[in-house]
Amino acid sequence: MNIEFDFITPFYLGAKDVFEQMFKTRVNISQISNVETNVTIDDITVDLEIRSSNFTGRVYYFMSKAFVTNILNIMMGFMSDLDLESEMTKSALLELNNMITGKALTKLAEMGTNYNMSVPEVVIGKGIKMSETNLSLSLVTLDSSGSFFTIGFLTSSVENLVKPLSKDNQKKDEKTYALDNKSLINQFKDITTNTISEIKDIKGEPDLLVKKGEIVANLAKNALKSRKVDGYDQSMDMLSEIKQLLSLTLDELKISKGDSEYIIRKNEVVTELAKVMLDVLLELVD
């Protein structure tokens, strides 16, 4: 078995599935290469570790601003002048990471091994230092109409760490990932708090209110999911704040007006918000 190939392929297939099936964005492999570098190679980078009981690999998603702008316009309805430093952008990038990595981990599990993902880190800027020494990366670059998404794999981890860990190390890993889960939920809490602060007072055109409703619905769904993650505790809870934002957004949408097409879109979002509101209320009652 080619360990490196078997590790890389599910990530390429996961990215292709997400972009083409979910975002209707066609991608093709434009290049497969190797590089020695200790700095980021594109405008945006998401860095994470993938680990099982006997295997460790590091994955980097390198994205051009043009590629991210296109995907986030589909995900969130952002304007063309994308603010890479905003918490809302970083939240969307983490969600994109979760989609792709989730697909890849499912494919790896189907091959017979379950993997965990560390807390991902978003790095903004090209040429930002990632390591004191050069990293040997295998790169798979996907092209979408001249904008690029590159998946980088730390080959030294793939080649050198495919060894059974001792029982002591396995116990340490379990503790590490319990801490990682808690850290990830805290990261989600911070992002959610900042997003609520940024969008709660947004007023404007009817289309903007519909997009706001979609974002609020996604925040609520993620908050409900966070309660099921190992490491969750009550101090991390966001449901009360999200409940207030749900109510406010529903009230704003109900009185907004527009043409027939807008009314259909508005009511689709209102229906989704009402459903999520009910899920939140039921969770709070429990």
N, C-alpha and C positions, 0 to 999 in steps of 0.2 A: 504493500500500500504506500502511495506517495503522500506522506503526512501533510506536507505543505500544500500540495494541490487539493487534497481533500478538505483542508481547512479554508482555503481561499475561495473555492468554487461556490459554496453556499452564500457567501457575502455578495459575490457578483450577481448570482441569481436572485437573491433577496432584494438588492437594489433595483435590478431590472424589473422585478415584479411590482415593487412599490411605484416606481416612476411611470411605468407603462399602464398598469392596471388601475392604480389609484389616481394618478395625476394626468393620465393620457399624454404623457411626454415620452416620445420614442428616444431610446438611447442605444448606442452601438459602441462596442469596444473599439477605441481608436489606437490604443497602444498598451502593450505589456512590457514592463521594463524593470530594471533594478537601479537603485540609487543609494549612494552613501551621503547622508546629510544629518545635521543636528538642528536644522531650522525648518519651519513650516514652508511648504512649497506652493501655497495658494492663499487666496484672500481670507478664507474661513477654514478652520480645522476643528473637527471633533475627535477627541483622543479617548480611547477606552481600552481596558484590559478584558480579555476573555479567558476564563479559567474553568477547568474541571478538576477532579481529584488527582489526575495524573498528566495534566497538560496545561500550558500557559501560552497565550499568544497576545500580541498587542495589535490593535486595529486603529487606523487613522482614516477619517473621511476628510479629504481635501476638496474644497469647493471654490469655484470662481464666484465673484459677486454676481455676474450675469446669470449663472446657473441658479444661485440661491434666490435672486430676485424673481426669476420665472416660477420656481417652485412655490415660494411664499405667496406670490400673487394668487396662485391656485389655492393654496391652503387657507390663507388668511385675508386675501383681498388687500394686501399692502399696496401702497403707492409705489411708483417706479423709483422714487428717491428713497432708497432703503437705508435706514439707520441701523448699521450693523451692531452698534453698541447698546441698543435699547433692550430692555429686559424682555419685551414681547418678541423681538427677533430671536434672542437666545432661547426663549421658551419654545418657539416654533422649531428651531434647529435641534433642540433636544428631543422634541416629539418626532421629528424626521429620523433622528438617530434610533429612537425606540422602534419605529416602524421597520426600518431596514434590518437592524440587529435582531429584532424579534423574529423576522422572517428567516434570517440566517440561522439563528439558534434552533428554530423549529426544524429546519432542514438538517442541521447537525444531529439533533436528537433522533431524527428518523434514520440516521446512519448508525445510531447506537450509543451516542454519548451525550449526556446532559451537561451544559455549560452554564456558568454564571457570568454576568456582566458587571464590571466595576462601575463606580459613579463616573459618568462621562464628563469631560471638560471641554468647554468651547473656548477656542483661542482665535481672536480676531487679529488679522494682519499677516502679510506674507513676510517671510524672513525672520519670524520670531523664534528665539532659541527654544528647543524642546529638550535638549540634553547637552551635557558638557562634552560628550564624545559623539562621534558620528554613529548613526544608526544605519544598519543595512536593511533597506526596505525593498520589498517586492511591490510593484505598483500595477494596478489595473485601472486604466483611464477610460471613462465612458464619455462619449461626445453626444451632445444634444444641440444640433443646429449651431455649432461653433462655441458653445459654452460647455464647461467641463466639470466632471465629478470624478475624483480619483480615490480609489481605495488603496491604502498602504498597509502592508503587513510587515511586522518586525520579524524578519526571518530567523534572527538569532534565537528568539524565544521559541519559534516554531521548531527549529532544529534541535536546540540544546535542552529544552525543558520537557520533552516528551518522555518523561521518566516517572515511574511511580513515586509519589511522595511518601515520606514516613508517616506513621500514624500520628506522631506528635505534630508534624506539619499540617496534616489534614485537619486536626483539631484547631490549629491556629487559623487555618483558612476559613473554617466555619465561623469562628469569632470575627475574623476580618470582614467577612461578607455580611454578618449581622450588623456590624458597625457601618459598613457601606450602605446598607439599606436605610439605616437611620439617617445617615448623611444625605442620601438621595431624597428622602422625604423632606428633610429640612430645606434642601435646595428647592424642591417643588414648592414648599411653603413660601420661601422668599420670593420666588418667581411669581407665584399666585398673588401674593400681597402687592408686589410692584405693579402687576398687570391690572389688578382691581383699582389701584390708585390712579393709573394712567387712563383707564377707560370709563370709570364710573360716571364722570361728569361730561362725557362726550355728548354733544348735541349736534344737530346738523341735518343734512339731507336724508330722506327716507332710506336710500340705499346704505348709507353709513350706519343707520340704526339696525338694519337687518344684519350687517356684518358684525356689529357689536353683539347682537343676540346670539349669533353663531359662536363667537368667542366665549361668551358667558356660559353657553351650554357646554362647551368643551371643558372649561374650567371646572364646572360642577361635576361632570363625569369623571374627570381626573381626581377630584377631591374624594369622590366616593370610592374610587379604586384604591387610593392611598391608604384607606382604612384597613385594607386587606393585606398590606405588605408587612412582613416580619420587621419588627423594630418600631412600628407605629405606636405612638402614645397620645393621650388626649391633648398634651401641650402643642401638638402639631396640627390640631384640627382647624380646618378653614370653613367648615360648612355653615356656621352662623353668618359669617361675612358674605359668603356666596349666596346664601338664602336671601339676604337683603338686596344684593345686586340682581338676583333673579327677579325679585318682585319689582324693583325699580325699572328694569329693562322691559319686563312684560307690560307695565303701565305705559311706558313710552311708545312701545310698538303698537299697542291697542288703539292709540289715538292718532297714529301717523296715517297719512293718506297718500294715494298715488294712483297710477293707472291699473288696469286689470291685471297685468303681468306682475306688477309690484304687490298687489293685494294677495295674489297666489303665493309669491315668495314669502311675504310677511307672515301669512298664516301657517305656512310650513314651519317657519322658525318659531312662531308662537306656540304651535302644537308641540314642537320638540322641547321648548322651554318649560311648558306646562308639565310634560312628562317627567323632565328632570327635576322640576320643583317637587313633584309628588314623591320621587325617589329620595330626594333630600329630606323632605318632611318625615317620611317613613323611617329613614335612618336616624333622624334626630329623636323621634319618638322611642325607637328601640334603645 
